[in-house]
Amino acid sequence: DLARRKGGTLGTTSRVEPDVPEILSGVYEGHTTGAPLAIIFRNECADSGAYEGLRDVPRPGHADYTAQVKYGGSQDAAGGGHFSGRLTAPLCIAGGMCLQWLENIGVHISAHIADIHGIKDNRFDPLNPDLNAVSDIFPVLNDKQGEEMRASIYAAKANGDSVGGSIECAVCGLEAGYGGPLFAGLEGKLAQILYGIPAVKGVEFGAGFGVCKLYGSENNDAFAVDDGRIVTTTNHCGGILGGISNGMPILFRVAFKPTPSIAKSQQTVDLSQMQNTTVQVKGRHDPCIVPRAVPVVEAAAAIAIFDTILGGK
C-alpha cells in the first residue's frame, strides 16, 4: 500500500520518499504483541525552503490561511504540516493491518479511480463487484480510459495547473447488522475518516446524489431470498440502510479537489501588510493526487469497518 501511494512516477510529484516503516514497538517476529504499535516514517527528501513565506502569503485552496487564523503562527507551515498529504503514509500502515485482519474473516476491500477531470472509468457492479479487476499499472477498470486520464494529468502539469477526480470503493463480505441509527451510523463512521484524508470534498454512498432523480419505486432495493440468504435485487443504498449494513456490498465514492499548490500565479493576500498580492507556488507537487489516493481510501475504509466490527452488532 505504501508503494502504491508513492510519488516519482509520471504525472506525480518528483519527490520520492523511501517510506520504509521503522517499527519501534508492538511487533515481534511478524506478529503484533498487544503492546501499542509505534512506527516512524522519516522524511528524507524534504525541501522546507519551498514553503518559506506561505505563513504570511497563504496559498489559495490550501489550509495556510485557516491554520494561521486558528493557531496564530504556531503551526508548522513547512510542507503543509498537519494538513499535508504525507500524513496518509501512516494511515496506509494502520489500514494495511486492518485489511489483513478483515481478509482473515472474509471481508475484502478494493478501490479504483472513478473519474479524473470528467474522464470516467467503468463502475463496479453494485451487486457483485470484481475486486480483482483493478489494473496494476494504473488503478482503473478500463485501461483505455486510464490512458485518457493520464493524458489529462500531463496536460494540466504542462500548463502549471492541476486536476481533481473521484475514487470508487467497494467492501464485500460484511454481514448484515453492523452500525446503528443516528450517530452510530456506518455511513457516518466511514465519512468521518474519509474526510480526514487531505483534499476530500465529498462522499456519496450507493447511487448517491443520483437518487434525487429517481422515484421511490425506482430507488427502493427489492428484497429477495437467494440460496437461503436475504439479498436485494439492486443496490442503490450502497449496502447500508438506516446506518446499518444489510449484507450487500458497501459501495461509496470519494471526491478529491484539484491539488491547490500549482505553478500558476494566483491572487492572494499579504497577511502582515493586509494588502492584495500574488503567489506562485514553488516545490514539488502532484498535478493530480487521485491515483496515489486509491490505497489511502482503501486504508480509511478498512479502519472504519474493522472498528465497527470490534464494536459488535
Buried (B, 14 or more C-beta within 10 A) or exposed (E): BBEBBBBEEEBBBEBBBEBEBEEEEBBEEEEEEEEEBEBEBEBEBBEEEBBEEBBBBBBBBBBBBEBBEEBEEEBBBBBBBEBBBBBBBBBBBBBBBBBEBBEEEEBBBBBBBBBBBEBBBEBBEBBEBEBEBBBEEBBBBBEEBBBBBBEBBBEBBEEEBBBBBBBBBBBBBBEBEBBBEEEEBBBBBBBEBBBEBBBBEBBBBBBBEEBEEEEEEEBEBEEEEEEEEEBBEBBBBBBBBEBBBBBBBBBBBBBBBBBBBBBEEBEBBBBEEEEEEEBEBBBBBBBBBBBBBBBBBBBBBBBBBBEBBEEEE
